[in-house]
Amino acid sequence: MRGRIKRRSMPLIIGLLLPFLLVLGPVPFLYGASWRLEGIPMAVIWLFVCIPLIAFCLLIASRLTDEDA
């Protein structure tokens, strides 16, 4: 029973918690930094880098959910 609960929570962790931490975790540090790439602040670049990472997290969560069905 305990293993099943842990297995059912994995898609939630990968699909919700990981993207949340990817986007909001480094933002306070990046907004305080003065780093720029071609005049674009690193915080904005990081948010655009997160888009495919979040899509990949959601794909993995979807595949894990389909395995449980």
N, CA, C, O and CB atoms as a CASP TS submission, in Angstrom:
PFRMAT TS
TARGET T0000
AUTHOR 0000-0000-0000
METHOD Language model
MODEL 1
PARENT N/A
ATOM      1  N   MET     1       0.830  -1.199   0.000  1.00  0.00           N
ATOM      2  CA  MET     1       0.000   0.000   0.000  1.00  0.00           C
ATOM      3  C   MET     1       0.867   1.253   0.000  1.00  0.00           C
ATOM      4  O   MET     1       0.611   2.196  -0.749  1.00  0.00           O
ATOM      5  CB  MET     1      -0.940   0.004   1.212  1.00  0.00           C
ATOM      6  N   ARG     2       1.893   1.255   0.845  1.00  0.00           N
ATOM      7  CA  ARG     2       2.758   2.439   0.951  1.00  0.00           C
ATOM      8  C   ARG     2       3.504   2.702  -0.352  1.00  0.00           C
ATOM      9  O   ARG     2       3.648   3.856  -0.755  1.00  0.00           O
ATOM     10  CB  ARG     2       3.762   2.266   2.097  1.00  0.00           C
ATOM     11  N   GLY     3       3.978   1.655  -1.015  1.00  0.00           N
ATOM     12  CA  GLY     3       4.664   1.812  -2.294  1.00  0.00           C
ATOM     13  C   GLY     3       3.749   2.377  -3.360  1.00  0.00           C
ATOM     14  O   GLY     3       4.181   3.147  -4.218  1.00  0.00           O
ATOM     15  N   ARG     4       2.487   1.992  -3.306  1.00  0.00           N
ATOM     16  CA  ARG     4       1.523   2.480  -4.291  1.00  0.00           C
ATOM     17  C   ARG     4       1.238   3.969  -4.088  1.00  0.00           C
ATOM     18  O   ARG     4       1.102   4.714  -5.059  1.00  0.00           O
ATOM     19  CB  ARG     4       0.217   1.676  -4.204  1.00  0.00           C
ATOM     20  N   ILE     5       1.150   4.395  -2.843  1.00  0.00           N
ATOM     21  CA  ILE     5       0.928   5.811  -2.560  1.00  0.00           C
ATOM     22  C   ILE     5       2.130   6.617  -3.046  1.00  0.00           C
ATOM     23  O   ILE     5       1.963   7.675  -3.652  1.00  0.00           O
ATOM     24  CB  ILE     5       0.686   6.044  -1.039  1.00  0.00           C
ATOM     25  N   LYS     6       3.317   6.131  -2.789  1.00  0.00           N
ATOM     26  CA  LYS     6       4.521   6.822  -3.230  1.00  0.00           C
ATOM     27  C   LYS     6       4.556   6.886  -4.760  1.00  0.00           C
ATOM     28  O   LYS     6       4.927   7.912  -5.331  1.00  0.00           O
ATOM     29  CB  LYS     6       5.785   6.114  -2.684  1.00  0.00           C
ATOM     30  N   ARG     7       4.172   5.802  -5.418  1.00  0.00           N
ATOM     31  CA  ARG     7       4.170   5.756  -6.882  1.00  0.00           C
ATOM     32  C   ARG     7       3.112   6.696  -7.462  1.00  0.00           C
ATOM     33  O   ARG     7       3.325   7.294  -8.516  1.00  0.00           O
ATOM     34  CB  ARG     7       3.924   4.320  -7.371  1.00  0.00           C
ATOM     35  N   ARG     8       1.988   6.825  -6.788  1.00  0.00           N
ATOM     36  CA  ARG     8       0.929   7.714  -7.275  1.00  0.00           C
ATOM     37  C   ARG     8       1.280   9.180  -7.067  1.00  0.00           C
ATOM     38  O   ARG     8       0.776  10.043  -7.786  1.00  0.00           O
ATOM     39  CB  ARG     8      -0.387   7.397  -6.578  1.00  0.00           C
ATOM     40  N   SER     9       2.134   9.474  -6.097  1.00  0.00           N
ATOM     41  CA  SER     9       2.498  10.863  -5.843  1.00  0.00           C
ATOM     42  C   SER     9       3.634  11.335  -6.743  1.00  0.00           C
ATOM     43  O   SER     9       3.867  12.539  -6.850  1.00  0.00           O
ATOM     44  CB  SER     9       2.889  11.037  -4.393  1.00  0.00           C
ATOM     45  N   MET    10       4.346  10.417  -7.392  1.00  0.00           N
ATOM     46  CA  MET    10       5.454  10.803  -8.254  1.00  0.00           C
ATOM     47  C   MET    10       5.021  11.719  -9.405  1.00  0.00           C
ATOM     48  O   MET    10       5.697  12.719  -9.649  1.00  0.00           O
ATOM     49  CB  MET    10       6.118   9.566  -8.810  1.00  0.00           C
ATOM     50  N   PRO    11       3.922  11.428 -10.130  1.00  0.00           N
ATOM     51  CA  PRO    11       3.506  12.362 -11.186  1.00  0.00           C
ATOM     52  C   PRO    11       3.168  13.752 -10.653  1.00  0.00           C
ATOM     53  O   PRO    11       3.412  14.750 -11.331  1.00  0.00           O
ATOM     54  CB  PRO    11       2.307  11.803 -11.922  1.00  0.00           C
ATOM     55  N   LEU    12       2.609  13.826  -9.446  1.00  0.00           N
ATOM     56  CA  LEU    12       2.321  15.131  -8.854  1.00  0.00           C
ATOM     57  C   LEU    12       3.599  15.899  -8.551  1.00  0.00           C
ATOM     58  O   LEU    12       3.687  17.104  -8.787  1.00  0.00           O
ATOM     59  CB  LEU    12       1.502  14.964  -7.580  1.00  0.00           C
ATOM     60  N   ILE    13       4.575  15.193  -8.031  1.00  0.00           N
ATOM     61  CA  ILE    13       5.838  15.851  -7.710  1.00  0.00           C
ATOM     62  C   ILE    13       6.520  16.336  -8.981  1.00  0.00           C
ATOM     63  O   ILE    13       6.992  17.471  -9.037  1.00  0.00           O
ATOM     64  CB  ILE    13       6.764  14.900  -6.937  1.00  0.00           C
ATOM     65  N   ILE    14       6.575  15.485 -10.001  1.00  0.00           N
ATOM     66  CA  ILE    14       7.252  15.846 -11.248  1.00  0.00           C
ATOM     67  C   ILE    14       6.440  16.852 -12.051  1.00  0.00           C
ATOM     68  O   ILE    14       7.013  17.726 -12.702  1.00  0.00           O
ATOM     69  CB  ILE    14       7.515  14.600 -12.089  1.00  0.00           C
ATOM     70  N   GLY    15       5.130  16.744 -12.018  1.00  0.00           N
ATOM     71  CA  GLY    15       4.285  17.614 -12.839  1.00  0.00           C
ATOM     72  C   GLY    15       3.941  18.949 -12.221  1.00  0.00           C
ATOM     73  O   GLY    15       3.650  19.902 -12.944  1.00  0.00           O
ATOM     74  N   LEU    16       3.966  19.046 -10.900  1.00  0.00           N
ATOM     75  CA  LEU    16       3.594  20.304 -10.247  1.00  0.00           C
ATOM     76  C   LEU    16       4.736  20.922  -9.443  1.00  0.00           C
ATOM     77  O   LEU    16       5.069  22.093  -9.624  1.00  0.00           O
ATOM     78  CB  LEU    16       2.412  20.076  -9.339  1.00  0.00           C
ATOM     79  N   LEU    17       5.323  20.138  -8.568  1.00  0.00           N
ATOM     80  CA  LEU    17       6.322  20.690  -7.663  1.00  0.00           C
ATOM     81  C   LEU    17       7.626  21.048  -8.379  1.00  0.00           C
ATOM     82  O   LEU    17       8.183  22.122  -8.150  1.00  0.00           O
ATOM     83  CB  LEU    17       6.603  19.705  -6.550  1.00  0.00           C
ATOM     84  N   LEU    18       8.111  20.165  -9.235  1.00  0.00           N
ATOM     85  CA  LEU    18       9.367  20.431  -9.931  1.00  0.00           C
ATOM     86  C   LEU    18       9.282  21.657 -10.844  1.00  0.00           C
ATOM     87  O   LEU    18      10.180  22.496 -10.790  1.00  0.00           O
ATOM     88  CB  LEU    18       9.772  19.216 -10.743  1.00  0.00           C
ATOM     89  N   PRO    19       8.241  21.804 -11.685  1.00  0.00           N
ATOM     90  CA  PRO    19       8.147  23.039 -12.485  1.00  0.00           C
ATOM     91  C   PRO    19       8.017  24.294 -11.627  1.00  0.00           C
ATOM     92  O   PRO    19       8.586  25.336 -11.953  1.00  0.00           O
ATOM     93  CB  PRO    19       6.963  22.953 -13.428  1.00  0.00           C
ATOM     94  N   PHE    20       7.270  24.193 -10.538  1.00  0.00           N
ATOM     95  CA  PHE    20       7.127  25.331  -9.624  1.00  0.00           C
ATOM     96  C   PHE    20       8.489  25.768  -9.093  1.00  0.00           C
ATOM     97  O   PHE    20       8.811  26.956  -9.075  1.00  0.00           O
ATOM     98  CB  PHE    20       6.190  24.971  -8.452  1.00  0.00           C
ATOM     99  N   LEU    21       9.282  24.788  -8.662  1.00  0.00           N
ATOM    100  CA  LEU    21      10.606  25.095  -8.132  1.00  0.00           C
ATOM    101  C   LEU    21      11.564  25.567  -9.225  1.00  0.00           C
ATOM    102  O   LEU    21      12.424  26.413  -8.975  1.00  0.00           O
ATOM    103  CB  LEU    21      11.182  23.876  -7.434  1.00  0.00           C
ATOM    104  N   LEU    22      11.417  25.022 -10.438  1.00  0.00           N
ATOM    105  CA  LEU    22      12.264  25.457 -11.553  1.00  0.00           C
ATOM    106  C   LEU    22      12.052  26.927 -11.880  1.00  0.00           C
ATOM    107  O   LEU    22      13.010  27.655 -12.138  1.00  0.00           O
ATOM    108  CB  LEU    22      11.988  24.610 -12.788  1.00  0.00           C
ATOM    109  N   VAL    23      10.811  27.356 -11.869  1.00  0.00           N
ATOM    110  CA  VAL    23      10.507  28.733 -12.257  1.00  0.00           C
ATOM    111  C   VAL    23      10.751  29.689 -11.097  1.00  0.00           C
ATOM    112  O   VAL    23      11.443  30.694 -11.260  1.00  0.00           O
ATOM    113  CB  VAL    23       9.056  28.848 -12.740  1.00  0.00           C
ATOM    114  N   LEU    24      10.204  29.394  -9.953  1.00  0.00           N
ATOM    115  CA  LEU    24      10.233  30.363  -8.866  1.00  0.00           C
ATOM    116  C   LEU    24      11.444  30.251  -7.945  1.00  0.00           C
ATOM    117  O   LEU    24      11.759  31.206  -7.235  1.00  0.00           O
ATOM    118  CB  LEU    24       9.005  30.222  -8.061  1.00  0.00           C
ATOM    119  N   GLY    25      12.125  29.119  -7.939  1.00  0.00           N
ATOM    120  CA  GLY    25      13.274  28.944  -7.071  1.00  0.00           C
ATOM    121  C   GLY    25      14.404  29.925  -7.342  1.00  0.00           C
ATOM    122  O   GLY    25      14.811  30.648  -6.433  1.00  0.00           O
ATOM    123  N   PRO    26      14.924  29.973  -8.568  1.00  0.00           N
ATOM    124  CA  PRO    26      16.069  30.854  -8.837  1.00  0.00           C
ATOM    125  C   PRO    26      15.704  32.312  -9.111  1.00  0.00           C
ATOM    126  O   PRO    26      16.597  33.159  -9.164  1.00  0.00           O
ATOM    127  CB  PRO    26      16.828  30.327 -10.001  1.00  0.00           C
ATOM    128  N   VAL    27      14.445  32.625  -9.283  1.00  0.00           N
ATOM    129  CA  VAL    27      14.054  33.984  -9.672  1.00  0.00           C
ATOM    130  C   VAL    27      14.531  35.053  -8.679  1.00  0.00           C
ATOM    131  O   VAL    27      15.043  36.077  -9.129  1.00  0.00           O
ATOM    132  CB  VAL    27      12.546  34.061  -9.808  1.00  0.00           C
ATOM    133  N   PRO    28      14.396  34.880  -7.374  1.00  0.00           N
ATOM    134  CA  PRO    28      14.894  35.933  -6.471  1.00  0.00           C
ATOM    135  C   PRO    28      16.390  36.202  -6.631  1.00  0.00           C
ATOM    136  O   PRO    28      16.836  37.343  -6.508  1.00  0.00           O
ATOM    137  CB  PRO    28      14.607  35.553  -5.031  1.00  0.00           C
ATOM    138  N   PHE    29      17.157  35.157  -6.904  1.00  0.00           N
ATOM    139  CA  PHE    29      18.589  35.333  -7.095  1.00  0.00           C
ATOM    140  C   PHE    29      18.903  35.981  -8.438  1.00  0.00           C
ATOM    141  O   PHE    29      19.827  36.787  -8.545  1.00  0.00           O
ATOM    142  CB  PHE    29      19.298  33.997  -6.985  1.00  0.00           C
ATOM    143  N   LEU    30      18.135  35.626  -9.456  1.00  0.00           N
ATOM    144  CA  LEU    30      18.403  36.158 -10.795  1.00  0.00           C
ATOM    145  C   LEU    30      17.963  37.605 -10.937  1.00  0.00           C
ATOM    146  O   LEU    30      18.600  38.366 -11.666  1.00  0.00           O
ATOM    147  CB  LEU    30      17.708  35.312 -11.842  1.00  0.00           C
ATOM    148  N   TYR    31      16.901  38.003 -10.266  1.00  0.00           N
ATOM    149  CA  TYR    31      16.461  39.396 -10.372  1.00  0.00           C
ATOM    150  C   TYR    31      17.419  40.345  -9.670  1.00  0.00           C
ATOM    151  O   TYR    31      17.511  41.516 -10.037  1.00  0.00           O
ATOM    152  CB  TYR    31      15.064  39.555  -9.792  1.00  0.00           C
ATOM    153  N   GLY    32      18.125  39.858  -8.673  1.00  0.00           N
ATOM    154  CA  GLY    32      19.102  40.700  -7.996  1.00  0.00           C
ATOM    155  C   GLY    32      20.418  40.797  -8.756  1.00  0.00           C
ATOM    156  O   GLY    32      21.226  41.691  -8.504  1.00  0.00           O
ATOM    157  N   ALA    33      20.628  39.869  -9.690  1.00  0.00           N
ATOM    158  CA  ALA    33      21.888  39.847 -10.436  1.00  0.00           C
ATOM    159  C   ALA    33      21.848  40.861 -11.575  1.00  0.00           C
ATOM    160  O   ALA    33      20.790  41.176 -12.119  1.00  0.00           O
ATOM    161  CB  ALA    33      22.170  38.432 -10.987  1.00  0.00           C
ATOM    162  N   SER    34      23.014  41.353 -11.912  1.00  0.00           N
ATOM    163  CA  SER    34      23.091  42.329 -13.008  1.00  0.00           C
ATOM    164  C   SER    34      23.593  41.670 -14.294  1.00  0.00           C
ATOM    165  O   SER    34      24.004  42.366 -15.222  1.00  0.00           O
ATOM    166  CB  SER    34      24.015  43.503 -12.621  1.00  0.00           C
ATOM    167  N   TRP    35      23.566  40.347 -14.359  1.00  0.00           N
ATOM    168  CA  TRP    35      24.041  39.643 -15.548  1.00  0.00           C
ATOM    169  C   TRP    35      23.091  39.866 -16.693  1.00  0.00           C
ATOM    170  O   TRP    35      21.872  39.845 -16.522  1.00  0.00           O
ATOM    171  CB  TRP    35      24.200  38.147 -15.275  1.00  0.00           C
ATOM    172  N   ARG    36      23.654  40.078 -17.859  1.00  0.00           N
ATOM    173  CA  ARG    36      22.853  40.245 -19.071  1.00  0.00           C
ATOM    174  C   ARG    36      23.519  39.501 -20.211  1.00  0.00           C
ATOM    175  O   ARG    36      24.745  39.415 -20.275  1.00  0.00           O
ATOM    176  CB  ARG    36      22.674  41.744 -19.425  1.00  0.00           C
ATOM    177  N   LEU    37      22.721  38.972 -21.096  1.00  0.00           N
ATOM    178  CA  LEU    37      23.202  38.310 -22.294  1.00  0.00           C
ATOM    179  C   LEU    37      22.567  39.015 -23.476  1.00  0.00           C
ATOM    180  O   LEU    37      21.356  38.935 -23.679  1.00  0.00           O
ATOM    181  CB  LEU    37      22.870  36.777 -22.289  1.00  0.00           C
ATOM    182  N   GLU    38      23.378  39.701 -24.248  1.00  0.00           N
ATOM    183  CA  GLU    38      22.878  40.497 -25.373  1.00  0.00           C
ATOM    184  C   GLU    38      21.845  41.525 -24.923  1.00  0.00           C
ATOM    185  O   GLU    38      20.917  41.844 -25.667  1.00  0.00           O
ATOM    186  CB  GLU    38      22.271  39.586 -26.436  1.00  0.00           C
ATOM    187  N   GLY    39      22.005  42.037 -23.715  1.00  0.00           N
ATOM    188  CA  GLY    39      21.113  43.064 -23.192  1.00  0.00           C
ATOM    189  C   GLY    39      19.845  42.546 -22.534  1.00  0.00           C
ATOM    190  O   GLY    39      19.021  43.330 -22.064  1.00  0.00           O
ATOM    191  N   ILE    40      19.684  41.224 -22.497  1.00  0.00           N
ATOM    192  CA  ILE    40      18.484  40.623 -21.896  1.00  0.00           C
ATOM    193  C   ILE    40      18.856  40.135 -20.492  1.00  0.00           C
ATOM    194  O   ILE    40      19.847  39.423 -20.332  1.00  0.00           O
ATOM    195  CB  ILE    40      17.922  39.432 -22.785  1.00  0.00           C
ATOM    196  N   PRO    41      18.080  40.505 -19.484  1.00  0.00           N
ATOM    197  CA  PRO    41      18.393  40.049 -18.116  1.00  0.00           C
ATOM    198  C   PRO    41      18.328  38.525 -18.000  1.00  0.00           C
ATOM    199  O   PRO    41      17.515  37.876 -18.659  1.00  0.00           O
ATOM    200  CB  PRO    41      17.422  40.686 -17.108  1.00  0.00           C
ATOM    201  N   MET    42      19.185  37.972 -17.163  1.00  0.00           N
ATOM    202  CA  MET    42      19.242  36.521 -16.991  1.00  0.00           C
ATOM    203  C   MET    42      17.934  35.946 -16.450  1.00  0.00           C
ATOM    204  O   MET    42      17.612  34.791 -16.731  1.00  0.00           O
ATOM    205  CB  MET    42      20.383  36.157 -16.061  1.00  0.00           C
ATOM    206  N   ALA    43      17.183  36.717 -15.690  1.00  0.00           N
ATOM    207  CA  ALA    43      15.903  36.222 -15.169  1.00  0.00           C
ATOM    208  C   ALA    43      14.948  35.920 -16.320  1.00  0.00           C
ATOM    209  O   ALA    43      14.237  34.916 -16.288  1.00  0.00           O
ATOM    210  CB  ALA    43      15.269  37.252 -14.200  1.00  0.00           C
ATOM    211  N   VAL    44      14.928  36.766 -17.317  1.00  0.00           N
ATOM    212  CA  VAL    44      14.039  36.545 -18.471  1.00  0.00           C
ATOM    213  C   VAL    44      14.524  35.353 -19.283  1.00  0.00           C
ATOM    214  O   VAL    44      13.720  34.541 -19.740  1.00  0.00           O
ATOM    215  CB  VAL    44      13.969  37.810 -19.367  1.00  0.00           C
ATOM    216  N   ILE    45      15.837  35.247 -19.464  1.00  0.00           N
ATOM    217  CA  ILE    45      16.387  34.104 -20.198  1.00  0.00           C
ATOM    218  C   ILE    45      16.057  32.813 -19.461  1.00  0.00           C
ATOM    219  O   ILE    45      15.691  31.820 -20.089  1.00  0.00           O
ATOM    220  CB  ILE    45      17.921  34.249 -20.380  1.00  0.00           C
ATOM    221  N   TRP    46      16.182  32.814 -18.135  1.00  0.00           N
ATOM    222  CA  TRP    46      15.874  31.621 -17.347  1.00  0.00           C
ATOM    223  C   TRP    46      14.405  31.216 -17.513  1.00  0.00           C
ATOM    224  O   TRP    46      14.098  30.030 -17.631  1.00  0.00           O
ATOM    225  CB  TRP    46      16.192  31.866 -15.861  1.00  0.00           C
ATOM    226  N   LEU    47      13.509  32.190 -17.521  1.00  0.00           N
ATOM    227  CA  LEU    47      12.090  31.864 -17.683  1.00  0.00           C
ATOM    228  C   LEU    47      11.823  31.232 -19.048  1.00  0.00           C
ATOM    229  O   LEU    47      10.997  30.325 -19.156  1.00  0.00           O
ATOM    230  CB  LEU    47      11.229  33.124 -17.509  1.00  0.00           C
ATOM    231  N   PHE    48      12.505  31.696 -20.082  1.00  0.00           N
ATOM    232  CA  PHE    48      12.332  31.090 -21.405  1.00  0.00           C
ATOM    233  C   PHE    48      12.976  29.711 -21.487  1.00  0.00           C
ATOM    234  O   PHE    48      12.480  28.841 -22.203  1.00  0.00           O
ATOM    235  CB  PHE    48      12.920  31.996 -22.477  1.00  0.00           C
ATOM    236  N   VAL    49      14.064  29.502 -20.772  1.00  0.00           N
ATOM    237  CA  VAL    49      14.684  28.176 -20.721  1.00  0.00           C
ATOM    238  C   VAL    49      13.772  27.192 -19.996  1.00  0.00           C
ATOM    239  O   VAL    49      13.763  26.003 -20.314  1.00  0.00           O
ATOM    240  CB  VAL    49      16.062  28.244 -20.024  1.00  0.00           C
ATOM    241  N   CYS    50      13.017  27.676 -19.037  1.00  0.00           N
ATOM    242  CA  CYS    50      12.120  26.810 -18.262  1.00  0.00           C
ATOM    243  C   CYS    50      10.957  26.270 -19.084  1.00  0.00           C
ATOM    244  O   CYS    50      10.397  25.230 -18.736  1.00  0.00           O
ATOM    245  CB  CYS    50      11.582  27.565 -17.073  1.00  0.00           C
ATOM    246  N   ILE    51      10.583  26.940 -20.153  1.00  0.00           N
ATOM    247  CA  ILE    51       9.422  26.497 -20.938  1.00  0.00           C
ATOM    248  C   ILE    51       9.601  25.061 -21.437  1.00  0.00           C
ATOM    249  O   ILE    51       8.729  24.232 -21.175  1.00  0.00           O
ATOM    250  CB  ILE    51       9.193  27.440 -22.131  1.00  0.00           C
ATOM    251  N   PRO    52      10.701  24.722 -22.151  1.00  0.00           N
ATOM    252  CA  PRO    52      10.829  23.313 -22.563  1.00  0.00           C
ATOM    253  C   PRO    52      11.067  22.368 -21.389  1.00  0.00           C
ATOM    254  O   PRO    52      10.661  21.207 -21.444  1.00  0.00           O
ATOM    255  CB  PRO    52      11.965  23.169 -23.558  1.00  0.00           C
ATOM    256  N   LEU    53      11.720  22.847 -20.326  1.00  0.00           N
ATOM    257  CA  LEU    53      11.926  21.989 -19.158  1.00  0.00           C
ATOM    258  C   LEU    53      10.597  21.618 -18.506  1.00  0.00           C
ATOM    259  O   LEU    53      10.405  20.478 -18.082  1.00  0.00           O
ATOM    260  CB  LEU    53      12.836  22.686 -18.139  1.00  0.00           C
ATOM    261  N   ILE    54       9.691  22.574 -18.427  1.00  0.00           N
ATOM    262  CA  ILE    54       8.374  22.308 -17.845  1.00  0.00           C
ATOM    263  C   ILE    54       7.575  21.365 -18.741  1.00  0.00           C
ATOM    264  O   ILE    54       6.884  20.472 -18.251  1.00  0.00           O
ATOM    265  CB  ILE    54       7.599  23.626 -17.631  1.00  0.00           C
ATOM    266  N   ALA    55       7.672  21.565 -20.050  1.00  0.00           N
ATOM    267  CA  ALA    55       6.987  20.658 -20.973  1.00  0.00           C
ATOM    268  C   ALA    55       7.514  19.238 -20.812  1.00  0.00           C
ATOM    269  O   ALA    55       6.741  18.280 -20.857  1.00  0.00           O
ATOM    270  CB  ALA    55       7.163  21.130 -22.430  1.00  0.00           C
ATOM    271  N   PHE    56       8.815  19.096 -20.624  1.00  0.00           N
ATOM    272  CA  PHE    56       9.409  17.777 -20.419  1.00  0.00           C
ATOM    273  C   PHE    56       8.934  17.167 -19.098  1.00  0.00           C
ATOM    274  O   PHE    56       8.654  15.970 -19.042  1.00  0.00           O
ATOM    275  CB  PHE    56      10.946  17.871 -20.440  1.00  0.00           C
ATOM    276  N   CYS    57       8.840  17.960 -18.052  1.00  0.00           N
ATOM    277  CA  CYS    57       8.334  17.471 -16.760  1.00  0.00           C
ATOM    278  C   CYS    57       6.889  16.986 -16.893  1.00  0.00           C
ATOM    279  O   CYS    57       6.522  15.943 -16.352  1.00  0.00           O
ATOM    280  CB  CYS    57       8.425  18.581 -15.686  1.00  0.00           C
ATOM    281  N   LEU    58       6.081  17.751 -17.614  1.00  0.00           N
ATOM    282  CA  LEU    58       4.683  17.351 -17.804  1.00  0.00           C
ATOM    283  C   LEU    58       4.575  16.088 -18.651  1.00  0.00           C
ATOM    284  O   LEU    58       3.691  15.263 -18.417  1.00  0.00           O
ATOM    285  CB  LEU    58       3.890  18.485 -18.458  1.00  0.00           C
ATOM    286  N   LEU    59       5.454  15.927 -19.621  1.00  0.00           N
ATOM    287  CA  LEU    59       5.473  14.705 -20.422  1.00  0.00           C
ATOM    288  C   LEU    59       5.801  13.500 -19.551  1.00  0.00           C
ATOM    289  O   LEU    59       5.150  12.461 -19.654  1.00  0.00           O
ATOM    290  CB  LEU    59       6.490  14.825 -21.568  1.00  0.00           C
ATOM    291  N   ILE    60       6.798  13.634 -18.704  1.00  0.00           N
ATOM    292  CA  ILE    60       7.165  12.530 -17.808  1.00  0.00           C
ATOM    293  C   ILE    60       6.022  12.213 -16.850  1.00  0.00           C
ATOM    294  O   ILE    60       5.711  11.043 -16.625  1.00  0.00           O
ATOM    295  CB  ILE    60       8.442  12.875 -17.013  1.00  0.00           C
ATOM    296  N   ALA    61       5.393  13.244 -16.284  1.00  0.00           N
ATOM    297  CA  ALA    61       4.271  13.018 -15.368  1.00  0.00           C
ATOM    298  C   ALA    61       3.115  12.331 -16.078  1.00  0.00           C
ATOM    299  O   ALA    61       2.455  11.464 -15.505  1.00  0.00           O
ATOM    300  CB  ALA    61       3.798  14.343 -14.761  1.00  0.00           C
ATOM    301  N   SER    62       2.870  12.716 -17.319  1.00  0.00           N
ATOM    302  CA  SER    62       1.804  12.092 -18.102  1.00  0.00           C
ATOM    303  C   SER    62       2.107  10.620 -18.362  1.00  0.00           C
ATOM    304  O   SER    62       1.225   9.767 -18.256  1.00  0.00           O
ATOM    305  CB  SER    62       1.611  12.834 -19.432  1.00  0.00           C
ATOM    306  N   ARG    63       3.346  10.333 -18.700  1.00  0.00           N
ATOM    307  CA  ARG    63       3.725   8.934 -18.948  1.00  0.00           C
ATOM    308  C   ARG    63       3.618   8.097 -17.671  1.00  0.00           C
ATOM    309  O   ARG    63       3.191   6.943 -17.717  1.00  0.00           O
ATOM    310  CB  ARG    63       5.159   8.858 -19.507  1.00  0.00           C
ATOM    311  N   LEU    64       4.002   8.671 -16.546  1.00  0.00           N
ATOM    312  CA  LEU    64       3.878   7.948 -15.286  1.00  0.00           C
ATOM    313  C   LEU    64       2.427   7.711 -14.920  1.00  0.00           C
ATOM    314  O   LEU    64       2.090   6.663 -14.369  1.00  0.00           O
ATOM    315  CB  LEU    64       4.571   8.705 -14.174  1.00  0.00           C
ATOM    316  N   THR    65       1.566   8.666 -15.217  1.00  0.00           N
ATOM    317  CA  THR    65       0.142   8.520 -14.940  1.00  0.00           C
ATOM    318  C   THR    65      -0.468   7.430 -15.837  1.00  0.00           C
ATOM    319  O   THR    65      -1.301   6.643 -15.386  1.00  0.00           O
ATOM    320  CB  THR    65      -0.590   9.869 -15.150  1.00  0.00           C
ATOM    321  N   ASP    66      -0.051   7.394 -17.095  1.00  0.00           N
ATOM    322  CA  ASP    66      -0.564   6.382 -18.018  1.00  0.00           C
ATOM    323  C   ASP    66      -0.144   4.977 -17.603  1.00  0.00           C
ATOM    324  O   ASP    66      -0.886   4.023 -17.838  1.00  0.00           O
ATOM    325  CB  ASP    66      -0.083   6.669 -19.435  1.00  0.00           C
ATOM    326  N   GLU    67       1.033   4.826 -16.990  1.00  0.00           N
ATOM    327  CA  GLU    67       1.469   3.520 -16.510  1.00  0.00           C
ATOM    328  C   GLU    67       0.582   3.012 -15.387  1.00  0.00           C
ATOM    329  O   GLU    67       0.350   1.808 -15.277  1.00  0.00           O
ATOM    330  CB  GLU    67       2.909   3.588 -16.039  1.00  0.00           C
ATOM    331  N   ASP    68       0.084   3.915 -14.555  1.00  0.00           N
ATOM    332  CA  ASP    68      -0.744   3.511 -13.417  1.00  0.00           C
ATOM    333  C   ASP    68      -2.140   3.076 -13.834  1.00  0.00           C
ATOM    334  O   ASP    68      -2.781   2.306 -13.119  1.00  0.00           O
ATOM    335  CB  ASP    68      -0.847   4.644 -12.426  1.00  0.00           C
ATOM    336  N   ALA    69      -2.614   3.545 -14.956  1.00  0.00           N
ATOM    337  CA  ALA    69      -3.980   3.242 -15.390  1.00  0.00           C
ATOM    338  C   ALA    69      -4.142   1.823 -15.843  1.00  0.00           C
ATOM    339  O   ALA    69      -5.237   1.422 -16.237  1.00  0.00           O
ATOM    340  CB  ALA    69      -4.388   4.157 -16.493  1.00  0.00           C
TER
END
